[in-house]
Amino acid sequence: MKTSKSKPNHFLAALPLIIFLTSCQNLHDSASSESSAIVAKYKGGQVSLKDANLELNLLISKNEKLKGLTFEKLNSEQKEAVIKEVILNEITYKEAKKRNLDQEKDYQEALRIFKSELLKQKLLVTIAKEATDENSLRKNYNELVEKLKNKKDLRISYVAVKTQKEAETLYQRVIKVPRSFASLAKKKSLDRETAKKGGDLGFVLEDGLPADVLIKAKALQKGQISKPFTTNGTWLVIKLDDERAAKILPFEKAKDALANNLAKKATKDFASQSLEKAQINILVK
């Protein structure tokens, strides 16, 4: 059994790509508005503030800890290191061109692959943007609000164990002493994250629960404990702690998360539909 935080697993595959694409787009947008101020000169050229920040952004994309850093915030030694890297890149590029290395087949193939990947990423950014315009966000928000009107948030605690025998033994103990549920969850539950909280999942939208768990939960009154049952190879004993009408965030607070989900869904749908239309015929085993 998973908590509400881990429920939307079907979106996770697209998430790293979207984050990467969004950061790429942001880097591009910020770079395009950079000042053309010159921060260094050297024999044969000069380095602009835009060049320096672009180089720094490449470093940031490889190290999340540097996020939010700009060239202006660097100390003198760090600025010098970035400038030297920009200059070395330019010198290296010119030397490679001078030797006609850009005409070699392996370079041309690598360039073709790079262009293809860059265009693919740009297309996915565009698809994500189209799926998250204001009208689309409001339409989807209104649909969600309508869908949640008669739904409930359920607060459930549970203990997960390996075998039916363990579950039956545990059930007999908590039926006799209901207040022991939390302490037993801490000691016995396989889910160590919820175990730390006495098995408490917190409030979860009913649609976010596995169907078999939801059936058991809805059959309980507040404070009641279910008989042991099995789901996905694990034995559970659950307790209904509380319930309330589904909490709906206002649009302004919900729109960022909604946009993120819509962007992920749009790119995932594009990929699956494109592969389906391709009518792939695998010729090797």
URTA-V366655 format. One record per pair of residues at least 6 apart in sequence whose ideal C-beta (glycine too) atoms are under 8 Angstrom apart, sorted by the first residue. I is the first residue (numbers start at 1). GAP is how many residues later the second one is. Records with the same first field share a line. If there is no record, write none. Layout:
# URTA-V366655
I = GAP / GAP
This chain:
# URTA-V366655
1 = 157 / 159 / 190 / 209 / 212 / 230 / 231 / 233 / 235
2 = 208
3 = 190 / 191 / 198 / 199 / 201
4 = 197 / 198 / 200 / 201 / 204
7 = 201
8 = 253
10 = 258
11 = 250 / 253 / 254 / 257
13 = 255
14 = 250 / 251 / 253 / 254
15 = 249
17 = 107 / 250
18 = 106 / 110 / 242 / 245 / 246 / 249
20 = 41 / 101
21 = 100 / 103 / 104 / 107
22 = 103 / 106
23 = 38
24 = 37 / 97 / 101
25 = 100
27 = 27 / 30 / 34
30 = 23 / 27
31 = 19 / 22 / 23 / 26
34 = 14 / 15 / 16 / 19 / 20
35 = 13 / 14 / 15
36 = 12 / 13 / 14
37 = 11 / 12
38 = 8 / 9 / 10 / 11
39 = 8 / 9 / 10 / 12 / 13 / 32 / 40 / 44
40 = 6 / 7 / 43 / 46 / 47
41 = 6
42 = 45
44 = 47
45 = 42 / 45
47 = 36 / 39 / 40
49 = 22
51 = 35
52 = 19 / 27 / 30 / 31 / 34
53 = 17 / 18
55 = 27 / 30 / 31 / 34
56 = 10 / 13 / 14 / 15 / 18 / 26
59 = 7 / 23
60 = 6 / 7 / 9
71 = 8 / 11
74 = 8
96 = 6
101 = 6
102 = 6 / 9
124 = 143 / 146
127 = 139 / 140 / 143
128 = 135 / 138 / 139
129 = 134
130 = 6 / 136
131 = 131 / 132 / 134 / 135
132 = 127 / 130 / 131 / 134
136 = 126
137 = 114 / 118 / 121 / 122 / 125
138 = 113
140 = 118 / 122
141 = 110 / 113 / 114 / 117
144 = 104 / 114
145 = 103
148 = 57 / 98 / 100
149 = 97
151 = 54 / 55 / 56 / 94 / 95
152 = 53 / 54 / 91 / 92 / 93 / 94
153 = 50 / 51 / 52 / 53 / 90 / 91 / 92 / 93 / 94
154 = 49 / 50 / 52 / 55 / 60 / 63 / 86 / 88 / 89
155 = 45 / 46 / 47 / 48 / 49 / 85 / 86 / 87 / 88
156 = 44 / 45 / 48 / 53 / 57 / 61 / 82 / 83 / 84 / 85
157 = 24 / 25 / 28 / 37 / 41 / 42 / 43 / 44 / 81 / 82 / 84
158 = 27 / 31 / 33 / 36 / 41 / 43 / 55 / 78 / 79 / 80 / 81
159 = 8 / 11 / 22 / 25 / 26 / 29 / 30 / 40 / 77 / 78 / 79
160 = 29 / 30 / 31 / 74 / 75 / 76
161 = 6 / 9 / 27 / 28 / 29 / 73 / 74 / 75
162 = 28 / 72 / 73
163 = 72
164 = 64 / 66 / 71
166 = 22 / 69
167 = 61 / 68 / 69 / 70
168 = 60
170 = 14 / 18 / 58 / 67
171 = 54 / 56 / 57 / 66
173 = 7 / 11
174 = 6 / 7 / 10 / 51 / 63 / 65
175 = 50
178 = 45 / 47 / 61
181 = 17 / 18 / 44 / 58
182 = 16 / 17 / 18
183 = 15
185 = 9 / 10 / 13 / 14
186 = 9 / 10 / 12 / 13
187 = 8
188 = 7
189 = 6 / 10
190 = 44
191 = 8
194 = 6 / 7
199 = 40
200 = 41
203 = 39 / 41 / 44
205 = 41
206 = 8 / 11 / 12 / 40
209 = 8
210 = 21 / 22
212 = 17 / 19
213 = 18 / 23 / 25
216 = 10 / 13 / 22
217 = 9 / 21 / 23
219 = 7
220 = 6 / 18 / 19 / 20
221 = 19
222 = 18 / 19 / 20 / 21
223 = 16 / 17 / 18
224 = 15 / 16
225 = 12 / 13 / 14
226 = 10 / 11 / 12 / 13
227 = 10
228 = 7 / 8 / 9
229 = 6 / 7
230 = 6
248 = 6
